[in-house]
């Protein structure tokens, strides 16, 4: 018989308030009670939070790797190890993200995802695949491999979507020929189109938004700002993201991709309900700094991790993030002056709503999944709980 989980003496972050001496009870992987009344539950696994914050588990919409592995390695072991790595930092659910590649490589990665999803018992849940590319503007490719960048090919993307139901999101440049048709097709298959690595101007972004592109991938990174064309100024994707109130934006809040003033600006204009914090982490997340590889171990790009970020070898540009979810929340509080509850919302409720899973995840409400994270005032993770089961405990690691 399934045991109840009972957490007492927690500072519980609910959608409406902070319950200072809160109690949460879960059974069969679901929350059954949140409040202040100390109910007796026979045979429950009782956990004393000792005043720590209790929040919904963090949901990472955009992550490439961690713990020395990348999803583009294409192996089940890589998927599992990445999921375990990010669980240590409070992530209870994530969307594995690809890089530009050949079609067959994408298909092989989808196979690995489906196998790993069935075997994953020790890491963050693998909710679905996010395909980042290969339909990008060459001028905004960043660290994406230019060999594989191309315009949307209906025969190709229909084959990929038909191959696996695991694809939940696809990021593309909406100004490319055929990109609007891509967005319409993705919507028809319940896949979220997102704007990324793009040189679009406002009219192109507005058209894309009207055709399903409601999310801006890693806001500010790999996208156009104000530009001059034939003497005239045009608003780019960044300005469009601000002007279109209903546009959601992803933010790499590592404090490096976006400094404090820009984090504050995004929050001031978009608000916590339109911002999803993402790690965009590559394989070096959770690892010592030094040389690493962005993308597949054999085919990827050599990079250098230094001062909390990955660089291209000539240090001309960032090549990826090594952030973890706890760092994102901590930075929004300390760098952007955001209340803790809002910072947590950007890592939980907002991403859940964007991906249409808000009825199951993203808030501490009876009936939702018992995906939980306990942390102190500095957002140091104490425990990560998925479906009512402790996946990571700092005390257990320290004792070991």
N, C-alpha and C positions, 0 to 999 in steps of 0.2 A: 504494500500500500504506500502511495506517495506521501512523504512527510511534508508538513508545513515548514516554511521558513519564516522565522519571526525576527525582525531587526528592531531593537529598542535603543532609546537614547540617541537618536539621530537628528541632525538638523536637515529636515527633508525639504528639498526644493520641488514644490508642486507648481503647476502652471499659474496658480493664483497667489501663492504666499510661501513663506518659509515657516515650517512647523519646527519650533526650537527643540522640543523634546518629543520628537515624533516616533511613531511606531508604524512599521510596514509589515504586512503579512502576505505571503504568497503560497500558492499551492499549484502543483501540476504546471509549473512554468508561467503562471499568471499571477498578477497582483489581485488580491481579494480584499485588502483593507489598507487604507492610508489615513492616519489621524493621530489623535492624542490619547485615545482610550486604550488602556492596557488590558487587552482581551486575553483570557486564558485559552491556550491552544494545546491540548494534550499531545504529547510526543513530538512537539515542534523542535526543529533545529533552531535554537535561540542564539542570536548574535548581538552582542553589546557594541554599539557603534562608538560609545564613549565620546559623544559630542562631535564626531566627524560629520561632514556634509554627506547626504545621500542624494544622488541625482540619477536621472535616467542614464543608461549606458550611452556612450558617445557613438555617433554614426558618422562614418567617414565616406563621403560620396566619391572621393577621388584620391586613390592611392596606388602607387606602382610597385612598392616593395618595402622591405625592411628586414633586419636581422641577417643581412648578407645575401638575401634572395630577391629576385624580381619576378613578377608574374610572367614576363616575357621569356623567362627561362623555360617555360612551357612544361614544367614537371609538377606532378601532384605534390611532391615534397616541398617545392618552393611555395606553393599556395598555402600549405599547412603551416610551414614555418613563419611565413609572413603574418598569417592570422594569429598565431601564438605570440609573435613579437608585439603586435599592436594591442593585443588584449592586456599586456602588462602596463599599458599606458591609458587604460580606461575605455578603449574602443571595444564595443560589443557587437558591432555590425559594420561591414564595409563593402564597398563595390570595387573589386579588382579592376585596374585600369591598364589598357594596352598602350603601345606606342605605334607610330606608323610602321607598317611592315607589309610583306607580301600576303596575299589572301590566304594561302595555305597555312602560313604561320598563325594567322588569326584563328583559323579553324582548329588547328592543333591546340591553341591556348584555350579555346572554348571546351574542347574535350577534357583538358586537364582540369578546368574549373569544375565541370560536372562531376568528375571523379572525386576531386578534393571536397566538394560540397557534401558528398555522401559520407566521407570519412572524417570530416572535421568535428572533433569532440573537445579539443583543448584550446581552441582559439576563437577569435571574433567570427561571428556568423558571416558567411559569404552569400550576400543577398542577390547578386546579379552582376553581370559584366558591364563595364563602361568602356566603349571603344573610342579612343582618342585618336582620330585620324582614320585613314590617310588623306582625307579630303580637306586640305588646308591651303592657305595662301603661302606661297613660297617665301614671300617677303617677311612673313611673321612666323616662320617655322621654329625659331628658337633652337632648342637642342634636338628637335625632331629630325630624323634622317631624311635628307632631301631626295634620296634615291627612290623613296616610296611615295612621295607626295604627288597627288593626282586629283583630277576632278571627279565628282561623284559618277559612278558607273552603275546604272540601274541593274544590269545583269549581275554585277558583283555584289552590291549590297542586298539585293533580294535573295541571293543565294546564301549569304551570311546569316541574314535574319531567319531564313527558312531552315538553316542548318541547326540552329539552337534557340530554344526559348529563353536561354539564360541572358541574352542581351537585353539590358534594361535602359540603356542610354547610349547615345552616339553623339560625339562632339565634332562639329565641322564648321568650315567658313561659309557663311550663308550667301556671300556675294558670288560664289563660284557658279559656273553654268551647271544647272541641274540640282543645285542645293535646295531650292524651294520644293522641288518634287521629292527630294530625299526626305525633307522634313514631313511632308504630307504622308509619305509612305510609312515613315516611322510611327507617326501618330496612329495610323490605321492599325498598326501592330502593337500598340500600347508601349512603344519605346520612346523615351524622352529625347527630343533633339536639343542640342545645346550649341551655343556659339563659342568658337575657339579658334585661335591662331588665324586671325582674320584682319583684313584691311578694309572692312565694310565702312560705309558712311551711314548717316542717320536713316535716310530713306530705305536703304537696303536692310538695316536692322529692324526698322518698323515693319517692313514686309515680312521679314523672317519671323518676328514675334507673332504676327497675325497668322502665321502658318506653323506655329508650334514651338519655335525656338524661344522658350521662355526663361532659359537659364544661361547666364554668361559664365563660361568656364574660366577658372583662375583670373578673376577680375584684375585688370591692368596688365597682366602678363600675356604676351603674344597677341595683343590687340591694338587697334588704332585709337589714337586720340585726335585732337584737332589737327587738320592738315590743310595745306594749300594746294589747289589744283587749278592751273591756268589763272592764278591770281586770286581765286575765290577761296574763302575759308569754308571748311566742311566739319561738322561735328562727327566724331568717330564713334567707335563702339563704347568707349568709356563714357562719353557724354550721353550717348543713347541709353546706356544702362541707368544713368541718373534720371533722364527725362521720362523714361517709361516706368511709371510707378510700379507696375505689376511685374517688372522684370526681376527675377531672382539673380543673385550674384554669389559666386564662390570667392572666398578670401583665404589666401595662404598667409595666416597670421603668425608667421615665424619671426616677425620683427625685422626681417632682412629683405624678402621680396617686396614687402610693403612697410615703410617706416611708420612710426607713430602718427605723424600728421595725416598721412593718407588713411590709416586705419580709422582715425577719428572722423575724417571727412566722409568715409563710406558709411560709418555708423550714423552720422548726423543726417545724411540724406536718405539712406535706404532703411535704416532701422533694423532691429534684431530679427524681425519677422521675415525679412527679405534677404538675410545674409546667412549663408552656410559656411562654416569654417571647414577647411579641408587641409590635410597634411600635404597632398601631392607628393608624398614621400617616395624616394627611390630606395634601392637596396641598402644604402648605408645608414638608414634610420635605425637607431638603437645600436649602432656599431661605433668603434673608435674612428677618429678622423684619419684621413690619408687617401691613398689612391682607391678608386672604385670604378664601377662600370654602370652606365645608364642604359637600361634595356637588357636584352638577353645576354647571358654570360659570354657566349661565343661570338655574337654578332653586334653587341652594343658598343657604345661610345665610352672611351676612357675619360674619366673625370677626376677631379681632386676635391676632396671634402676638407674644408678649412673654415674656421670661425662660424660653424653652425650652418653651412650651406654648401651645396655642390657647385663647382665651377668647371667651365670648359678648361682644357689644359693651358690655353694662353691667357686665362682669367679675363677674357673679354666679355663674358656673360655668365650669368647663373646657368647651371645645367640641371638643377633640380633641388628639391627640398629634402631635408633629413628630419623634418619636424615630426613630433608625435602629438596626439590629440591633447594630452594634458598641457603641453607647452602652448598650444593655440589658445586654450581657455585662460591660462595664466597670463599670456601676453595681452589678451583683450582687456583683462582687468587692470594690469599694471601699466601697459603702454597706451591703451586707448581710453582709459578711465571709464570702462563699462562696468555696471553692477554685475556681480557674479551671476545672478539669476539670468541676466540677458546674455552673458557670455556662454553659459550652459545652454540656453535656448538655441543659440546659433550652432551648437554642436549636437543638438538632439531634436527638438521639436521642429525647427525649420527644415533641416535635411529630411526628416521623416515626411513632412508635408510635401516637399518638392518631389519626392519619389513615390508619393501616394501610399505610404505605409503608416500614416499617422493614426490610423485606427488600431494598430497593433503596437507601435513603438513610439518613443520620443517623449513620453510624459509619465509621471508617477500618478497613475489613475487606475482605480479598480477596473479590471478587465483587460488591461494592457499586459504585454509580455513583461515578465519579471527580469528585465535586463537592467542592471543596476551598477552603479559605481560609488564607492566610498572614498573620500579624499579629505585632506586637511585644508586649512585656510590658504595654503600655498599651492593647492591643487597637486599635491603629491599623492599618488594613487595608493590606497591601502588594500582595497579589494575590488575585483571585477567579477560580476555575477551575471551569467547568461542563462535565461530560462530558469531562474531560481537556483542555479548551481554555481558554486564558486569555481571560477576558472583560474583566477590568479589571486594570491594573497601575499602581500609584502612580508608579513610575519613568517610565513612558511618558507619563503625564499631566504630571509635573513637567518632563520633557524637552521636551514640546510647548509 
